[in-house]
């Protein structure tokens, strides 16, 4: 939608002066919808070209994130992560090409995808240790940085991340350990965490309490949430394909990727 609006404005002879609006203008711009009723013949071709350029950019997103690894990971540091994130894995692998460091992986129960990440990092020659999620706080005092991925970056700068991420973030804040999030900009979402279904999702508790435990099932209730909400005040830095930004800058990135009229479709 953002691409369509930009191409439409360009064909009508208007520039992109709105990209540099102040925070006050961004917050008070509601109700000023643009008239898109005029038919413009070249619009379809221009939009297709712009989408193709976006697809090419998406192909290199992982590399654009991982190339920043040496700026944030230094020799002999201890890095902690949670579960398995493709962006974090590429980030750590890139840093390991020139730096020697240790990675502690919290397994990320109940799916324990951290085991797969640990196996992959160990195969790349990175010293890796797997811990249970319950040991996060006990080990955090040894950690120099926490680096995680996320499913979604919410409009307020918070995260919709893998379950256990909030516990990890709280432990990092208690020990004054920086929390870095590796995520591409396409994960930025105009939703806020106060919307009921934005964060919460539950799946079958089979991984927690197998159905073979027939005698216990009728006596207990088992819940298996998939995602955690991590508030922006627990996050130190976002590393994306366009560079590093603080959570407080998310509002500006939001204005570059979404038009206010498209927040509710």
Secondary structure as UniProt FT lines:
FT   HELIX           2..11
FT   TURN            12..13
FT   HELIX           17..20
FT   HELIX           23..27
FT   TURN            30..31
FT   TURN            41..42
FT   HELIX           43..59
FT   HELIX           61..66
FT   TURN            67..68
FT   HELIX           69..72
FT   TURN            75..76
FT   STRAND          78..82
FT   HELIX           86..96
FT   TURN            97..98
FT   STRAND          102..106
FT   TURN            109..113
FT   HELIX           114..123
FT   TURN            124..125
FT   STRAND          127..131
FT   HELIX           133..135
FT   HELIX           136..139
FT   HELIX           140..142
FT   STRAND          145..148
FT   STRAND          152..153
FT   TURN            155..156
FT   STRAND          159..162
FT   TURN            163..164
FT   HELIX           165..174
FT   TURN            175..176
FT   STRAND          178..182
FT   HELIX           185..187
FT   TURN            193..194
FT   TURN            196..199
FT   HELIX           205..207
FT   TURN            211..212
FT   HELIX           214..217
FT   TURN            218..219
FT   STRAND          227..230
FT   HELIX           232..234
FT   STRAND          237..240
FT   TURN            241..242
FT   STRAND          243..245
FT   HELIX           247..249
FT   HELIX           250..257
FT   HELIX           260..262
//
